[in-house]
Amino acid sequence: MIYLDNCATTRPLKSVIDAMTTALQEDFSNPSSLHQFGYAVSKKKEAIRESIKDYFNCRSGELYFTSGGTESNNTAIRSAIENKGAGKNVVTTNIEHPSILNVIKASEMELRQVAIDETGHIAFENLMDAIDGDTVLVSLFHVNNELGSINPVEEWVPKIKAAYPTVKVHVDGVQAVGKLVVDFDAIGCDTYSFSGHKFHGPKGIGGLLVKKSVKPFIYGGGQEMGMRSGTENIPGIYGLGAAFDALKEEDIALDEAEARMDHLRAAIETIDAISINTTAPASPYILNVSLADTRGEVLLHMLEEKEIYISTSSACSSHRTGKNPVLTALGLSDNFAEGTIRLCLSRETTSEECDEFVVALKEAVETIRSIMRR
């Protein structure tokens, strides 16, 4: 099997599975229980929290465990909007994840979307022009989930804060954590979201880094310092802690990731009538490609017959009808947009797998084009 759909999810590490097994078989007590067994589990939970905060250099804020990126994004945005004061608008980009855009659209706030250019990036000047005295929140992706485009939030957020001190800034870091260095205090944002299953941790667990308190999203017994009530997902938290332990041990290894992506990109560029939609600065784990006179979904199913797994778009958008808004924002013609695939690597992906994939891709493209070009 060749798995190139790591933006959708990654394979959990063995250490992650072992940690979750320990939680299920041994440390199964409720951490809110008053007895010693519960206290021991709670103590381990808090040690994991502090270890993850240390990974992010989060000394000025707090970490709340959530069910993943969608909940983290919703919590951050809803909290900012509901504590808006006299504010009237939210500024973001036109290629944000649905868990960003849809929660804003569901509010009564004016949504201001800064458009990307043909490279898949936004200009900082255009972003600043969209912000004014009525802006409540600026929400930015760190790494775009479909194109891999990077927003230099370490550079931008301090400038936004300097110009508009009362504006909240949220950063969606779901596709960045585990792939880029993330220093929460250096970025200076108010909230930063992540999800464990995007970097070889478990599904159903994630986190929200918060500079100051946020409004509770789930009310109940007061768990997670009153921000997110409900019995904690201890197996998920243990697994998440193990995933971060692995990141600390292995480091980011950006040079290796960039070399692997350069190898894949060079091989794909030998195919004619192709558009590489991912343009630097971009994540070395995501490559968005459009092939003329093909169909992305047909390519996906032809490759899966050989146990090669890719995607045509974000898994969270796979049930969407109509044109892909990200490809529309890029200005791609229908011919190229219909032949778009997304390749998402992980640190487990090898150059040999990339070579085998490209051979299979070329065969599939040739087959489809022989039919469509008649």
Buried (B, 14 or more C-beta within 10 A) or exposed (E): EBBBBBBBBBEBBEBBBBBBEBBEEEBEBBBBEEEEBBBEBBEBBEEBBEBBBEBBBBEEBBBBBBBBBBBBBBBBBBBBBEBBEEBEBBBBBBBBBBBBBBBBEEBEBBEBBBEBEEBBBBEBEEBBEBBBEEBBBBBBBBBBBBBBBBBEBBEBBBEBBEEBEEBBBBBBBBBBBBBBEBEBBBBBBBBBBBBBBBBBBBBBBBBBBBBEBBEBBBEEEEBBEEBBBEEBBBBBBBBBBBBBBBBEEEEBEEEEBEEBBEBBBEBBEEBEBBBEBBBEEBBBBBBBBBBBBBBBBBBBEBBEEBEBBBBBBBEBBEEEEEEBBBBBBBEBEEBBBBBBBBBBBBBEBEEEBBEBBBEBBBEBBEBBBEEBEE
